[in-house]
Amino acid sequence: MLLYYTPNLAENTAVLSKEESHHCVKVLRKKAGATIHVTDGKGTLCEARIVRADREACEVIIINAERDYGKSKIHLHIAIAPTKNNARFEWFLEKATEIGINEISPIICKNSERETLNSERLEKLLVSAMKQSERAYLPRLNEAVAFSAGLREIISDGNTTNRFIANYDEGNKELKEALQKSESAIILIGPEGDFTTDELDEAMRQGFVSVNLGSSRLRTESAGIVACTVINHWI
């Protein structure tokens, strides 16, 4: 299924963006009358028919619409430190979207080696990964924030179950053993230099549980993918 994205779906019609229209009409040579699939990134998947094959503003009418398409059982939020190598962070975003994630918060820690991100580029990457994996939910990408501020924002949602911080230690439980049945989960993933002792202490004072993601130390982006996979599988 080839999927197109338009965030503003009307009840019966939609107009694809210039970029999506160009790909549909110019690249794939879709004509009026052709059937395509469209999502708004908010859980709606539509079967649509092209009524105006304009390469800058392709217009379609909605034939069928399915709500909550592929909706996850939980709201998964990963707060993760951007990697020094930007390509590794982009790889994490792409693969996490394919596996299934709802919200991503870049957090700037004491040992972080990257503090700025190209949000526009990352949003495009998320859209591409959503379409490629045939999902109808576009993950929310929050602005990068300092560790302490990020914690305050995260705990403001009131969720007190399934708050975790990844910290390799022989005395910790494995993530899958610590998970509880719930409608949400949040896990913090540190930078290449790991969380500082102060950051670990601050998180645990806020109710975060320190967990292992396996028997070996992982790269930041690998840890994010392991966490994403384990939480999706075990809850």
Protein Blocks (a to p, Z undefined) as FASTA:
>chain_A
ZZdddfbdcfkbccddfklmmmmmmmnopaehiacdddehnopacddddfbdcfklccdd
dfbdcehihiafbdcdddddddfblmlmmmmmmmmmmnopfbdcddddfklcbfbdcfkl
mmmmmmmmmmmnopabdcdddddddfklmmmmmmmnopaghiacddddfkbccfklmpcc
dfbdcdddddfkopafklmmmmmmnopacddfbjbdcdfklmmmmmmmmmmmmZZ
